[in-house]
């Protein structure tokens, strides 16, 4: 569980492919519809113990994280 200030909320969670981390959007507790810009939102990464860190800091509508697979290296 991620704990945050009551004026903020966590949304759009995505578990990492290996299951060790979770990415999520974090921002003001305002009801934004899908496809609508969300000012003040940032992307965060956490482990499953509840420790987390904000990885975007510009607050520019970063609401829906997604893990990108790494392509295998070629010999």
C-alpha positions as CSV (number, residue, x, y, z in Angstrom):
1,X,0.0,0.0,0.0
2,X,1.2,3.5,-0.9
3,X,0.4,6.1,1.7
4,X,0.0,9.8,0.6
5,X,-1.3,13.1,1.9
6,X,-5.1,13.2,1.9
7,X,-5.2,16.0,-0.7
8,X,-3.4,13.7,-3.1
9,X,-4.2,10.2,-4.6
10,X,-2.6,7.3,-6.3
11,X,-3.9,6.0,-9.6
12,X,-3.0,3.9,-12.7
13,X,-0.9,1.3,-11.0
14,X,1.3,-1.1,-13.1
15,X,3.3,-4.0,-11.6
16,X,6.8,-4.4,-13.1
17,X,7.4,-7.5,-15.4
18,X,9.5,-9.2,-12.6
19,X,6.9,-8.3,-10.0
20,X,9.4,-6.5,-7.7
21,X,8.2,-2.9,-8.3
22,X,5.1,-0.9,-9.0
23,X,4.7,2.2,-11.0
24,X,1.9,4.6,-10.4
25,X,0.6,8.1,-11.0
26,X,0.5,10.5,-8.0
27,X,-1.2,13.8,-7.8
28,X,-4.0,16.1,-6.6
29,X,-7.2,14.3,-5.6
30,X,-9.3,15.8,-8.4
31,X,-11.7,13.8,-10.6
32,X,-10.0,13.7,-14.0
33,X,-11.8,11.8,-16.8
34,X,-9.8,9.6,-19.1
35,X,-8.1,11.6,-21.8
36,X,-8.2,14.8,-19.9
37,X,-4.9,16.5,-18.9
38,X,-4.1,16.2,-15.2
39,X,-1.8,19.1,-14.0
40,X,0.3,18.4,-11.0
41,X,0.5,14.6,-11.6
42,X,3.8,12.7,-11.5
43,X,5.0,9.2,-12.1
44,X,6.4,7.3,-9.1
45,X,8.1,3.9,-8.6
46,X,7.8,1.8,-5.4
47,X,8.8,-1.5,-4.0
48,X,6.3,-3.9,-2.4
49,X,7.3,-2.8,1.1
50,X,5.6,0.6,0.6
51,X,8.8,2.6,0.0
52,X,8.5,4.8,-3.1
53,X,10.1,7.7,-5.0
54,X,8.8,10.3,-7.4
55,X,10.6,9.9,-10.8
56,X,9.1,12.8,-12.7
57,X,9.1,16.2,-11.1
58,X,7.6,18.6,-13.7
59,X,4.0,17.8,-12.8
60,X,3.0,17.9,-16.4
61,X,0.2,15.5,-16.7
62,X,2.3,12.3,-16.0
63,X,-0.5,10.1,-14.9
64,X,-0.3,6.7,-16.6
65,X,3.0,4.9,-16.3
66,X,3.8,1.8,-18.3
67,X,6.8,-0.6,-18.2
68,X,8.7,-0.9,-21.5
69,X,10.2,-4.2,-22.3
70,X,13.9,-4.2,-23.1
71,X,14.7,-5.8,-26.5
72,X,17.2,-8.7,-26.3
73,X,20.7,-7.8,-27.4
74,X,21.9,-9.1,-30.7
75,X,25.2,-11.1,-30.9
